[in-house]
Amino acid sequence: MKLVSSDPDRAAAPDPAQDWARLVRRVAEQGDREAFSQLFAHFAPRVKSYLIRTGSADALAEELAQEALVTVWRKAALFDPAQAAVSTWVFTIARHLRVDAGRRHRLDGAGDECFEADHLEADQPEVPDHAHATRQARRVREALEQLPPEQAQALRLSFYDDEPHARIAAELGLPLGTVKSRIRLAVAHLRKLLES
């Protein structure tokens, strides 16, 4: 499978009423190739474009985009629309593949040369780095305490507990848009507090 363009605007415009979750369900339950074809046509060019924007070379971006969509085919049954949108799920798969590829590249970078322990990074940060990280963590905690409680709660659930926005909305009994707004406002407020 060859991706035609890294520009998502050049790809065929999807039907605005397209139900991506329904297509993933058809792939999961029936191995529906037509449903997968629609998912591939829509997401592959967008994933490739995202990967290029995040620093991947064109060939690697294409390879990772294809691998991401193959993962969608293989793991469609694991998709839970209550946890995230299809686009979020697909781009998360792509991001993980990009991170893994970066790790492999760093590990493979030594080639067949002799292994030298001196080239390994330390497990623990240097003392000045550790002291800086400790100070920064204290500043973040103090800034979080200055946020309105509802913003701090949404931010903690999203960033510290790594909860998807949809789950936070369900847990707090709030509309999804409200949760996203609170997190966005909290991040902006936190940034201002940390810059001062």
Secondary structure, DSSP 8 states (H G I E B T S, - for coil): -----S-TTTS----TT--HHHHHHHHHHH--HHHHHHHHHHHHHHHHHHHHHTT--HHHHHHHHHHHHHHHHHHGGG--TTT--HHHHHHHHHHHHHHHHHHHHHHHTTTTS---GGGS--SS--HHHHHHHHHHHHHHHHHHHHS-HHHHHHHIIIIIS---HHHHHHHHT--HHHHHHHHHHHHHHHHHHHH-
